[in-house]
């Protein structure tokens, strides 16, 4: 499918360029994961908290992005399939994201934070679905796992480096620039906006729609049940597994104050713990993705979900930062075994011209899983620090059983023709 296009590092040029652009965008977005809970707890934000405890307000602020994105992604994916042009959707989403990032500078009321997170989520829906469709359509069955791994790794490098930069900016602020004073929060929001603008430039210059991409047929397919086997549809099952995986890795982000208090640490150490998982995901995913191209995707997904059980549950019992860092790294290894192979296997099952619609099941599941994890942590932590992690581990065990019984590798790993 990608013949006629040069490759860099063994990867189609378009996919690698898109991955680099998403890396810059993800770095700016991940600033907010660390900064927004601190911003909510600061004196800058005022207004009615609607009777919610601060930890739950932080969870809601973070989760609204995933909720809005999850609702919008099926529509965005379907629209990009019908139009048959992905690049325009990527660019439009990035531009809106840049404006929303900068608008946080003037947001001082809780309702303004809620609104901006919703706008960001909708913008991200267009970028995410079009990007993953471009990767899928620029791949063949024999290299799809590797391409998905590389794309996710670059994105995660950006997502993982952002918290470290953001925490340093917040702690070092305020900054004196051109005779004025900029707070650490304002500097972070400004750089996040700049990262999205850089991504726009990279996509404009280096990414093109595949020549063979055409508007999809009017009848687009999303289903819960597999009409042939009588069980759950494999793409839907992979979506459930992806949701639970994402929820497990997101439990930590909404309870930063509680984690810092328990481990007697500051924002920088929390950022290291957060980044440890992202770094493990980024390093391992290309390796696992390429291995799944040769050995099959299904075993990696099942064993990865099983590995999430102990690595999630034990985080609720740590008493030192190094213990949390170690467990988050191991959790990242387990998550990598799920993430790229699940996307590649779903890509194997997609129908021609429907990548945006059908793969939106997994991209929706990931964003919704992040939101679910943040909400679960914000709610259950009041009953005990270990409770949200125990809930996440139990769900991961159920997901392993689901994939083991409802999903199998696509024979020949070839995409199904339209209408089958």
N, C-alpha and C positions, 0 to 999 in steps of 0.2 A: 504493500500500500504506500510505502514511503519511498519507493524507487524513484530515482530522479532527484532526490534530495540528498545533500551531503550529510555525513554523520560527524559528530564531534564526540570523542571518547566512546565510540561505538553506539551512540544514541542519535536518532534522527535530529537534525539541526533545529527543526521547528519545536520539537518537544523540549530540547535542552534550553533553547531561548525562552520558551514559555515558563519552564521551571525556574530559571534565573529571575524572570519578572515576578513570578509568584513569591520567590524568596524575599525580594525587596518589599513587596506588599505585606507578606506575612510578618516580617519584622516590625513594621509599623503597627499592625493590628495587635501583635502580642505585647507591645508596650502597655496596652490598655488592661490586659489581664492582671498585671502587677499593680498598675497605677490606680485603676478605678476603685478597688476596695480601700486604698489609702485616701483617695480623693473623697469618697463618701464619708469616711471617718474624720476628715479634716474640718476646719472651721470655714473653709471656702464655700462649701455646699450648705445651703440652708433650706428651710421649708418644711412642709408636712411630711412625716415619715409614714403616715397611714397606719400608725399603731404597730409597725413591724420592728423587730429588733435589728440593730445595725448589721449583724452577720447575715440576716435574711435579706435586708435591703441590698447588700453587696451581691448576694446570690442572684437576686432578681435583676439588678443592673447588668450583671454579666450574662445571665441566662436569656435576657430579652433578645440579644443578638442571635443566639442559636434558634430561639423559637421563631422569630420573624424570618430568618433565613430558611428554616425548615418549611415553613408555610409557603414561602415564595418559590422555592426551588423547583417543585414539580411544574409550576406554570412557566418559570423561566426556561427550564429544560425543554418543555413542549414547544414553546415559542421559538427557541433557537433551532429545534428540529424542523419546524415548519418553514422557517425562513431559509435554513440551510447555510447560514453564515454565523460562525462562532466569534470571530475576532471582534466584531462590532459590540457584541454583548460583553466580552471581556473588558473592552475599553470603557464602555458606558458605566459598568459597575465600578471600575477603579476610579473614574473621575468623581462620581458621587461619594465614594468612600473617602477620597482626599478632602472634599469639602466638609464632610461630617467630622472627620478627625480634627480639622482646624476649628470647627464650631465648638468643640469642647472647651476651648479657651474662655468662651463667654457663658458657659453653662454653670449657673450657680444655684439652680433649684433642682430638686429630685425629679420633677416631672420632665425637665429639660434633658436630664441624663437618660431617662426612660425613652423619650422621643428619639434622641440621637441614636441610641442603640438599635431601635427599630429600623430607622433609616439605614444604618450600617448593615443590618441583617438583610434587608431587601436588596441593597446594592451588591452585597457579597453573593447573593443567590444567583445573580446573572453571571458574575465572574466565575464562580465555582463550577456551575453546570456546564458552561461553555468551555472552560479550561479542560475539565476531565473528558469531555466529549472529543476535544481536539487530540488529547493524548490517546484515547481509545482508537480514534479513526486514523491516527498516524502510526498505529502499531499493527503487527500481525500476531496470530496466536502464539507463534514460537518465540516472540520477544515482548509480548504484552506485559508479563510479570516484571521483567527488568525495567521496562519503560515506566510502569506505574511506580516501581520502587525508586527510580531516579527522580521522577517528578515529585513524589512525596518527600524525598530526602532533602532536596533543595528547599522546598517549602518549609520543611521543619527546621532546617538550619536557620532560616530567617526567623521563624517563630520562636526558636530556642535562644537566639542571640538577643532578641528584643528585650526580654525581661532583665537581663544583666545590664544592658545599656540604660533602660528605664530606671532601675533601682539606683544606679549611680547618679543619674541626672536628678532624681528626687532628693537624694541625700546631699548632693553637692550644691543644689540651688539655695537661694536665688542667684541668678547670673546678672552681671552688669554689662549691658550691651548698648553701644552707641548712646551713652548718656541716660539710658533707661534701665529698669530692673525687670527681669523676667524670672518668674518662679520656676521651680523644678517641674511643676505640673505643666505650666505653659510651654516650657521647652520640650517636654515629652510629646505633648499634643502637636506641636509644630513639626517636629521631626517625623512623627507618624504620618502627617499629611504629606510631607516631602517624599517619604518612601513610596507612597501611593502614586505620586506624580512621576517619580523615577520609573515605576512599573509601567505607567502609561507610555512613556517614551520607548522603553524596551519592547513592548508589545507592538507598537506602531512600526518600529524599525525592523524587527527580526521575526515576527510571527505572521504567517499567512494561513488562510483557510486551505485545506487540501483541495486540489482541483476536482477530485471526484466527489466531494461533498455536495449533495443536492438536497433540495427540500424533501422532507419525509412525506409519505402518504398521509392523507387526512386522518385515517384511523390509526391511532397510536396505542400501544399496548402497555398497560400496567395491570398486574394481577396478583392476588394473594394466594390462590390455589392453583396447583399444577393439574391441568385437565387431563394430562396423559397418565400421570402416576397416582393421582388422587390425594397426594400430600400437599404440603405447602410449596408454593413456587420457590425455586432455588434463589432467585434474586431477592425476593422478599425475606427469605430465611437469612441470607447473607446480610441484609439490611438490619435485621434484629440483632445479629451477632456484632455488627459494626456499632450499633447504638450502645450496646452494653459495654463493649470495649472502650468506647469514647467516654462513657459515664465513669468507668473505673479510673481512667487516667485523669479525669477532670475533678475528682473529689477534692483534691488539695487546694485548688485555686480560689474557692469561695470562702475558705476558713483560714486565711493567712494570719489574722490576729491570734486565733486560737493555737495554730501551729507554732507561731513565734513565741507565745507565752509558754506553751508546754515544753518546748525545746530550748527556751531561754536564748533566743537568737534575734537578729534584726532582718531587715528586708533583703540584704545582699545574700545571706545564707539561705533564706527562703527561695530567692531566685536561683541559686545553685541547685537546690533540690528540685525546683520546677524544671530547670534546664537539663538535669541529669537524664530524665526520661526522654526528653526531646532529642538529646544527643544520641542516646541509644537507638531510638527509632530511626534517626537519620543515617546512622552508620550501618545498621543491620538490614534495613529495608531493601536496598539494591541487591544485597547478597541473597536474601530470602526470595526476592522477586525473581531473580535469575534462576535460582534453584527450583522454584515452583514451575518455571517454564520447562524444565527437564524432568522433574520428579512428580509433578502433579500438585495442585493447589490445596486440595482437601485436607491432607494430613497436617500441613502447616497450620491451617486455620484451627483445627480441632485442638492440637497440642498447644497452640498459642493461647487459646481460651482457657485451657486447663492451667497453664502457667500463670494466668492472671489471678487465679483464686488465692494462692498463698501470698503472692507479691502484693496484692491489694489488702487482704485481711491484716497482715502483719504490720502495715503502716499505722494501724490504730493502736499499736502497743509500743512504738518506739519511744525512747527517752533521750536520744542524743541525735544531733544533726547528721553525723556520719552514718547512723543506722537508716535514717530517712533517705539519704543520698544513695546508699547501697540498694535499698528496696526499690526506689524509683528507677534506678538503672536496670534492675532485673525486670521490673514491670515494663520498661521500654522494650527489652528484648522480646518479652511475651507479646506485647502489642504489635511489634514489627512482623511477627509470624502471622498475625491476623490481617493487618491493614492492606499491604500490597497484594498478597494472594487473593484476598476477598474481592478487591477491585478488579483484579485481572480475571478471576473466575466469573464475576458478573459481566465483564466485558466479553468473555467467551460466549455468554448466553444472550447477549443483546442482538436484536434484529437490525438488519441493515437500515441505516438512516434514522435510527431511534436511540442513539447513544445518549443524547441529552435527556430524554424522557426516562429511559430505563435506568441509567446510572445515577439519576437523581435520587433513586431509592436509597442508594448507599451514601451519597453526599448529604441528603436530608438526614439520614440516620446518624451520621457522624455529628453534624451540627446539633441535632436534637439530643444526642447522647451527651454532648458537652453541657448543654443546658440542664438536662436531667441530673447529671452528676453534680453540678453546681447547686441546684435546688435541693437535692438530697442531702448534700453536705451541710448546707445552710440550715436545713430543718432538723436533721437528726443529731447534729453535734451537740445540741442542748440536752440530749439524753445521755451523753457520754462520748468522749473523744473517739472511741473505737467503733461506735455504732454505725456511722456512715460507711466505714471501710468493710465492716462485716456484711452489710447489705449489698455492697458492690461485689464482694467475693461470691456471695450466694447467687447473684444474678449471672456472674461469669460461668459458674458451674452449670446453670441451666442452659446458657447459650451453647456451651460445648456439647451438651446432649442434643440440642436442637440441630446443630450443624451435622453432628455425627449421624443423625437419623433422617434428615430431610434434604441434604445436599450431597451431590457426588460430582466428581470431575466431569467436565464436558468431554465426551468421547471425541477424540480428534481435535478438541479445543477450537472448533470452527464456529463462526457466528451463524445463527439460524437465519435463513432467508426470510424476507418479508412475508408476513401472512401465515407462517407456520405456527 
